[in-house]
Amino acid sequence: MTSVTDHTGHSVEPAAEHTIDIHTTAGKLAELHKRREESLHPVGEEAVEKVHAKGKLTARERILALLDEDSFVELDALAKHRSTNFGLEANRPLGDGVITGYGTIDGRDVCIFSQDATVFGGSLGEVYGEKIVKVQELAIKTGRPLIGINDGAGARIQEGVVSLGLYSRIFRNNILASGVVPQISLIMGAAAGGHVYSPALTDFVIMVDQTSQMFITGPDVIKTVTGEDVTMEELGGAHTHMAKSGTLHYVASGEQDAFDWVRDLLGYLPPNNFTDAPRYQAEAPAGSIEDNLTDEDLELDTLIPDSPNQPYDMHEVITRILDDDEFLEIQAGYAQNIVVGFGRVDGRPVGIVANQPTQFAGCLDINASEKAARFVRTCDCFNIPIIMLVDVPGFLPGTGQEYNGIIRRGAKLLFAYGEATVPKITVITRKAYGGAYCVMGSKDMGCDVNLAWPTAQIAVMGASGAVGFVYRQQLKEAAKDGRDVDELRLQLQQEYEDTLVNPYVAAERGYVDSVIPPSHTRGYIATSLRLLERKISHLPPKKHGNIPL
């Protein structure tokens, strides 16, 4: 019997071949079993041990850890690459470096692929790419969420332009699937080059702390071209993409934490854009809103400080209006002056967009505007109502903001909110000044239900700034006459606040539908969601809008 060389370069004996007669039915079944067993470990147990030694799971183990037990159905397990360049014809592992298929998560159908870094370093070749394209198209056709577990090192150089062509097909399918099915990317290793663009086109990106990296060009290339010294973690680690680039949506402490977060996330998302997100049956409360107040509700009545310049944590509001205090925050470490995430009200998923007074006093800036705009569009894609919690004194001033495009980039949030057709509810807790008032879910931007607390301050600007404009001449004359200008300024500020900086002028004109006690907020939101359950909203016919990118 002649020995052969396997794809790891080791000599092996085809020991079992003589026992299989492929001309019989039993032999054909035995041959299938042999090939399927080989596909489970395409590069042998030694490679698996190396993966485990790094504290990681294999590509297949990751799928099994994420999906419901025994639910995974694999596709193209026996596929092999067709390249004959550079000796590749002698190295044709089954699966070609990516595992694809479908299964369930908490009983809900999903399509999935998992890249195998033990096969050609996880690099993408023709067959590898075709497998991903097939499962992408299956997800679109069947209306299932698509989950990609990424752990690869760019294009397979030996296969040349074919690899680049498959990258392009994958990217285009990401675009075609956008807004049709949820797309979730988990980065489990070092993703470089073309491997990073597909995750960037998906709805949510998760990375593992100290294990995952993403970058277009690695540290060695950067050192050669620019002379910069940077580590892989500094360049493209999880915290870099959370705090600096804004590419990331969640930093996982480990692989299992990443899988748990994805499970939680899918609980708030529908399988596709034609269905609603999963809902839990909740009994409609008997009696009035006031009859159903809880101790947590009543705590909101004392949350807002007497001083308008004293901050408070908007998370205290968010958790009190959501079921079971459960809030799945998205991009928690990025643009922390705005808070976005998912929760439920009476069992129904909602998206929360909230200013955070503890960061920049809640001012909107470039990063916060883009973060909120993307989240609003995600909610609108997948039929999730949007609740805005507003305490915003304006846009963050400064040359850095102006030079870097706050006008254009801040307008993204205006565009996203104005275009959204899902139910939209706004609660103004304190400040709502100037253009930021318009942006954060104002009535004339298409909000369906606008609520305000008695502590709301709705105006073109705050009292101190307004007095300087409105009473400029009067203050000049007072200074000439030798009067106490500071005392006069305080008096005029108080008059301005009493006259305009309150929720009642807006309520008189219908810009606010109801001024409510803070403790009644959850009840009003719940009734508003029931009211808007069958909301019908149509945009003018067009190919697509031209958002200011």
Buried (B, 14 or more C-beta within 10 A) or exposed (E): EEEEEBBBEEEEEEEEEEEBEEEEEEEEEBBEEBEEEBBBBBBBEEBBEEBEEEEBBBBBBBBBBBBBEEBBEBBBBEBBBBBEEEEBEEBBBBBBBBBBBBBBBEEBBBBBBBBBBBBBBBBBBBBBBBBBBBBBBBBBEEBBBBBBBBBBBBBBEBBBEBBEEBBEBBBEBBEEBBBBBBBBBBBBBBBBBBBBBBBEBBBBBBBBBBBBBBBBBBBEEBEEEEEEEBEBBEBBBBBBBBBEEBBBBBBBEBBBBBBBBBBBBBBBBBBBBEEEBBEEEEEEEEEEBEEBBEEBBEBBBEBBEEEBEEBBEBBEBBBBBBBEEEBBBBBBBBBBBBBBBBBBBBEBBBBBBBBBBEBBBBBBBBBBBBBBBBBBBBBBBBBBBBBBBBBBBBBBEEEEBEEEEBEEBBBBBBBBBBBBEBBBBBBBBBBBBBBBBBBBBBBEBBBBBBBBBEBBBBBBBBBBBBBBEBBEEBBEEBEEEEEEBEEBBBEBBEEBBEEBBBBBBBBEEEBBBEBBBBBBBBBBBBBBBBEBEEEEEEEEEEEEEEEBE
